[in-house]
Amino acid sequence: MALVYQQIRGLTNTSLFYPGSYALIGAAAFLGGVVRMTISLTVILIETTRNISYGLPIMLTLMVGVCFLVILTLVILLPCILHYICPGS
């Protein structure tokens, strides 16, 4: 990933990609998956960065993270737990 970043940055004169932005969005995805809050976590992160332009990427990332966790819970974890609790069924 770092090599791709350096090549893209070498093609442009201005820096269009900020590594801190990716770190912020990755942290938002992790927190959204753990806490399952979307709107309130988006507002908290926008207020801490003081940059409204991060609103849409953070909200989309949180929605995808929460949806992925819900699907993971219903499809994989819940049947395993039910099989462990009720081994005959």
N, C-alpha and C positions, 0 to 999 in steps of 0.2 A: 504494500500500500504506500509506503514511504517513497519507493521509486516512482510509482505512478504520480504521486503528488509532486515530486521534484521535476518530472518531465512536463507535467501540465504547467507548473509554475515557470519553467524555463521557456515555454512557448508564449507566454503572455508577459507584457511589460509590468503590469500591475498585479498585485497579489489578490486574486479573487477567492482563494480558499484559505480559511483561517482554521488551524488545527483546534483552537479553543472552541470553535462552533461545533465541531464534530464531537468533542469531549462533552460539551453541554448537552447535545442532543442524545448522546449515548447514555449519559447519566440520567436524563429524563426518561429514557426508555426503561432503564433498570428500575428507577423509582416507581414509574407507572406500573410496571409488572408486579412489583412487590406490594405496593400500597393500594393499587387499583383506584387511584384518583386521577381524573383527567383534567377537568376544568380548573379546579383549585390549584393543582400542581403547576399547570400552565401559567396561571396568574402569578404564583409565587416565583417561578423562574423568570418570567418577564419583568417582574418588579426588581428582582435582584440584579438582572443584567442591564436594566434601564434601556432596553432596546425592543421596541414593539415589532421589529421585522423578524424576530425569532418566533413570533406567536404561531404562525401557521406550521412551520416545520416541527415545532415542539408538540403542537396539538395532534398532528398527523402521526408522529412517532408514538405518542402516548396512546392514541386510539389503536394503532397496530399492536403495540405491546400488550395492552389489556385484552384485546380480542384474541391474540395468540395464547395468552395465559388461560383464558376461559376455555378455548378449544382444547388446549393441553390438559386442563383439569377434567373436562367432561369426557374426553375420548380416551385418555391414557390412565390418569391417576384414579378416577372414580371406579372403573371396572377392576383395577388391581386391588383397591381397598375393599370393594365388595366381595371379591374372591377370597381375600384374606379373612374377612369377618365371617362369611358364609361359604366355607370350602365346598359344600355339597352342591351348591347351585351354580 
